[in-house]
Amino acid sequence: MTEAAPDIAANLARIRARIAAAASACGRDPATITLVAVSKTKPAAAVAAALAAGQMVFGENRVQEAAEKFPALRAAHPGLRLHLIGGLQTNKARDAVRLADVIETLDRPRLADALAAAFDKESRHPDLMIEINTGDEAQKSGIPRDQADRFIEACQTRFGARLRGLMCVPPHEADPAPHFAWLAARARAHGLPELSMGMSADFEIAIAHGATAVRVGSAIFGAR
Ligand SMILES: *Cc1c(COP(=O)(O)O)cnc(C)c1O
């Protein structure tokens, strides 16, 4: 059975309206919140439909998939911005640096080394965010909570203002609010301006806690 194709333009309009409402509910300017449309597993045609509806910022989990979909789209849409939001292997760092505008999943010293080397080789410098494993879940990427402060400081020293902020994916079944609040407090403590948090199910809660980027996939492109 095939499901009806999602109306991507209508879904985007709905999500943008919900972002605006959530922002004004807590006295924030919606223009300070970036919608990252997460297109993982979806075909390039779905991304093209979102572009046609004015969406310019996309998120992908896998370097390989991003490399297949995005170079052609980027050539046609120079303003397109791509965020890599999935756990990154060090041997993919160079491809990631070539493809991405923002790498959200810097989460360990060896990856910081690999990215720094890739910046030099590629002469390209995507913005970086540090992913923190706020639930300290064994299977998840992200630096553990108790190592976060030291790692953030080391990355600020190394990457300067290229290190833009923090990112998290709270445990699936948990109340996300304490995770978002904790992440926001760490960003404040380190003077980092950006917070990537909130997905289809919880982006309004994330906005209430200060998210500057929300990563929304299924609510735009349909279930995966
Ligand atoms: C898939 C994914 C999203 C989007 O999830 P939805 O629930 O489909 O909105 C956001 N962030 C990360 C890191 C993801 O892997």
The ligand as an SDF file (V2000), in Angstrom:
LIG
                    3D

 15 15  0  0  0  0  0  0  0  0999 V2000
   15.3820   12.3500   12.7390 C   0  0  0  0  0  0  0  0  0  0  0  0
   15.8860   13.4240   13.6230 C   0  0  0  0  0  0  0  0  0  0  0  0
   15.1250   14.5800   13.8760 C   0  0  0  0  0  0  0  0  0  0  0  0
   13.7190   14.7860   13.3540 C   0  0  0  0  0  0  0  0  0  0  0  0
   12.8470   13.9340   14.0280 O   0  0  0  0  0  0  0  0  0  0  0  0
   11.2520   14.0260   13.7990 P   0  0  0  0  0  0  0  0  0  0  0  0
   10.7070   13.3770   15.0050 O   0  0  0  0  0  0  0  0  0  0  0  0
   10.9720   13.3000   12.5410 O   0  0  0  0  0  0  0  0  0  0  0  0
   10.8990   15.4540   13.7230 O   0  0  0  0  0  0  0  0  0  0  0  0
   15.6990   15.5660   14.6600 C   0  0  0  0  0  0  0  0  0  0  0  0
   16.9380   15.4370   15.1760 N   0  0  0  0  0  0  0  0  0  0  0  0
   17.6910   14.3370   14.9540 C   0  0  0  0  0  0  0  0  0  0  0  0
   19.0590   14.2680   15.5500 C   0  0  0  0  0  0  0  0  0  0  0  0
   17.1860   13.2980   14.1850 C   0  0  0  0  0  0  0  0  0  0  0  0
   17.9400   12.2150   13.9980 O   0  0  0  0  0  0  0  0  0  0  0  0
  1  2  1  0
  2  3  1  0
  2 14  2  0
  3  4  1  0
  3 10  2  0
  4  5  1  0
  5  6  1  0
  6  7  2  0
  6  8  1  0
  6  9  1  0
 10 11  1  0
 11 12  2  0
 12 13  1  0
 12 14  1  0
 14 15  1  0
M  END
$$$$
